[in-house]
Amino acid sequence: MNIIAFSDIHMATSEAANIPGIGEADVVILNGDLTNLGGVREVRRVLDYILALNPKVLAQFGNLDRLEVNGYLEDLGINLHGQARLVDGEVCLVGIGGSNITPFSTPSEFSEKEIFTLTDRALAQGREYITLAEPLYNRRIPLILVSHAPPHNTRVDMLHSGKHVGSTAIRSLIEQHRPDLCITGHIHEGKGMDAIGTTPIYNTGMLKRGGWLTISVNKAQLKVHLQ
């Protein structure tokens, strides 16, 4: 299975066409900030472009997307936010969109308690899916956390000033649940890789600056490359 993931599109979709293999990917993950303070009309434009490249899309809203975007993605059946999705018996994806509180009062921000409760429930659901599915497929199924906001106090949540602004709830949940991989975004200058325990964490940065992730899943092994 081949997965392509990116975030922070901010309406600038054209770079997606330059991603090698995007048309053949088994899943394309859009990890929030699809628009700039936009709603359904704006996100529809973004999705129309990406879906024309590959219809196998899963997505969630970011803090710069209005809350109505979450409902629209749900209506389309492609929403990841607050959900666990078992994909082709190969991988389980768990999503959490929006972000922790920022100084900018963006449209979709949540308290750390809200983030913890929703993500903890989704991760537990993901573990249940894996427990039920692994005997059927006779293989180990990796768990990937897709969080728009990065975990706190890592290289991927740091501003140019050196201040860490990620989510304490996401960090705590990674420590508790130990997913096989965490994909994040939100902090553009935090593009890069870090780890919490055994969980590698990748921030893809902004799409228009050439940031995306390719993930190959082969016999439960994840091979990850950050562009």
KEPA-224020 format. One line per field, with one value per residue (C-alpha): x, y, z. Coordinates in nm, 2 decimals, decimal comma. Layout:
<atoms>
X = (X	...)
Y = (Y	...)
Z = (Z	...)
</atoms>
This chain:
<atoms>
X = (0,00	0,12	0,00	0,06	-0,01	0,01	-0,14	-0,16	-0,29	-0,43	-0,62	-0,28	-0,35	-0,13	0,17	-0,02	0,00	0,38	0,38	0,52	0,27	-0,02	-0,25	-0,16	-0,16	-0,39	-0,48	-0,42	-0,45	-0,53	-0,43	-0,61	-0,59	-0,74	-0,85	-0,77	-1,06	-1,29	-1,60	-1,78	-1,75	-1,37	-1,31	-1,51	-1,27	-0,97	-1,13	-1,24	-0,88	-0,73	-1,01	-0,94	-0,58	-0,69	-1,04	-0,91	-0,90	-0,94	-0,94	-0,99	-1,03	-0,76	-0,78	-0,80	-1,10	-1,44	-1,63	-1,87	-1,59	-1,60	-1,97	-1,91	-1,63	-1,85	-2,13	-1,88	-1,78	-1,41	-1,38	-1,09	-1,16	-1,24	-1,25	-1,06	-1,06	-0,93	-0,80	-0,79	-0,68	-0,34	-0,33	-0,56	-0,58	-0,70	-0,76	-0,79	-0,84	-0,85	-0,58	-0,51	-0,58	-0,37	-0,33	-0,52	-0,87	-0,88	-1,21	-1,15	-0,96	-1,02	-0,91	-0,65	-0,92	-1,15	-0,86	-0,76	-1,11	-1,19	-0,85	-0,84	-1,17	-1,07	-0,74	-0,92	-1,16	-0,87	-0,71	-1,05	-1,06	-0,70	-0,77	-1,07	-0,91	-0,56	-0,68	-0,89	-0,60	-0,33	-0,10	-0,01	-0,19	0,00	-0,17	-0,11	-0,22	-0,31	-0,31	-0,33	-0,16	0,18	0,27	0,41	0,78	0,92	1,12	0,80	0,60	0,87	0,83	1,13	1,16	1,22	0,88	0,70	0,33	0,20	-0,07	0,01	-0,29	-0,15	0,19	0,03	-0,18	0,13	0,31	0,01	-0,11	0,23	0,10	0,34	0,35	0,22	0,16	0,12	0,13	0,00	0,34	0,49	0,84	0,82	0,86	1,08	1,09	1,12	1,01	0,83	0,94	0,91	0,67	0,82	0,65	0,66	0,54	0,50	0,50	0,31	0,22	0,31	0,66	0,69	0,60	0,45	0,50	0,50	0,44	0,48	0,31	0,45	0,39	0,31	0,64	0,62	0,87	0,84	0,99	0,95	0,98)
Y = (0,00	0,35	0,66	1,02	1,28	1,66	1,95	2,32	2,36	2,70	2,69	2,65	2,32	2,33	2,18	1,85	1,77	1,76	1,49	1,17	0,89	1,08	0,94	0,58	0,62	0,39	0,68	1,05	1,22	1,59	1,69	2,02	2,39	2,31	2,67	3,02	3,08	2,92	2,72	2,47	2,68	2,71	2,36	2,23	2,40	2,23	1,89	1,91	1,97	1,69	1,44	1,49	1,37	1,08	1,00	0,79	1,09	1,11	1,45	1,66	2,03	2,24	2,54	2,78	2,59	2,69	2,42	2,37	2,21	1,92	1,86	1,88	1,62	1,40	1,42	1,32	1,01	1,11	1,27	1,16	1,40	1,21	0,88	0,56	0,41	0,06	0,09	-0,23	-0,43	-0,28	0,02	0,20	0,58	0,79	1,16	1,47	1,80	2,16	2,27	2,36	2,73	2,99	3,36	3,43	3,31	3,10	2,93	2,57	2,56	2,33	2,31	2,05	1,86	1,85	1,73	1,46	1,32	1,30	1,16	0,91	0,78	0,75	0,58	0,33	0,26	0,21	-0,04	-0,23	-0,23	-0,37	-0,64	-0,76	-0,74	-0,88	-1,25	-1,20	-1,07	-1,28	-0,98	-0,70	-0,38	-0,05	0,25	0,60	0,91	1,20	1,51	1,86	2,00	1,86	1,73	1,98	2,02	1,86	1,98	1,98	2,23	2,50	2,85	3,04	3,21	2,87	2,86	2,53	2,57	2,22	2,03	1,88	1,64	1,50	1,45	1,27	1,05	0,95	0,85	0,65	0,48	0,46	0,47	0,35	0,69	1,04	1,27	1,64	1,99	2,33	2,49	2,56	2,63	2,30	2,09	1,79	1,48	1,39	1,11	1,05	0,71	0,47	0,69	0,88	1,22	1,40	1,76	1,80	2,18	2,37	2,21	2,51	2,49	2,13	1,95	1,61	1,26	0,92	0,61	0,26	-0,02	-0,36	-0,65	-0,41	-0,22	0,15	0,32	0,70	0,97	1,34	1,56)
Z = (0,00	-0,09	0,10	0,02	0,29	0,30	0,50	0,50	0,15	0,21	-0,13	-0,31	-0,47	-0,79	-0,62	-0,56	-0,93	-0,90	-0,64	-0,80	-0,79	-0,66	-0,92	-0,83	-0,45	-0,25	-0,02	-0,03	0,32	0,35	0,70	0,76	0,67	0,33	0,30	0,44	0,69	0,43	0,44	0,21	-0,11	-0,07	0,04	-0,25	-0,49	-0,31	-0,31	-0,68	-0,77	-0,56	-0,64	-1,01	-0,94	-0,72	-0,59	-0,29	-0,05	0,32	0,48	0,79	0,87	1,03	1,26	0,95	0,81	0,94	1,13	0,85	0,66	0,90	0,83	0,45	0,47	0,68	0,42	0,15	0,36	0,36	0,70	0,94	1,23	1,55	1,36	1,31	0,97	0,87	0,52	0,31	0,61	0,58	0,81	1,06	1,04	1,34	1,28	1,49	1,31	1,42	1,67	2,03	2,13	1,94	2,00	1,67	1,75	1,43	1,34	1,47	1,79	2,09	2,45	2,54	2,73	2,42	2,20	2,46	2,50	2,12	2,02	2,31	2,20	1,84	1,92	2,14	1,86	1,62	1,86	1,86	1,49	1,47	1,74	1,54	1,20	1,26	1,29	0,97	0,76	0,94	0,97	1,21	1,12	1,20	1,36	1,22	1,41	1,17	1,38	1,23	1,55	1,64	1,98	2,23	2,29	1,98	1,68	1,47	1,69	1,72	1,59	1,45	1,80	1,95	2,13	2,14	2,06	1,99	2,18	2,52	2,48	2,15	2,32	2,61	2,39	2,18	2,50	2,61	2,29	2,11	1,75	1,48	1,32	1,37	1,07	1,15	1,01	1,14	1,23	0,89	1,02	1,21	0,89	0,97	1,18	1,55	1,77	2,11	2,24	1,95	1,76	1,47	1,40	1,07	1,00	0,63	0,63	0,36	0,04	-0,18	-0,04	-0,16	0,16	0,15	0,29	0,11	0,32	0,20	0,40	0,34	0,57	0,86	0,80	0,74	0,51	0,53	0,32	0,37	0,07)
</atoms>
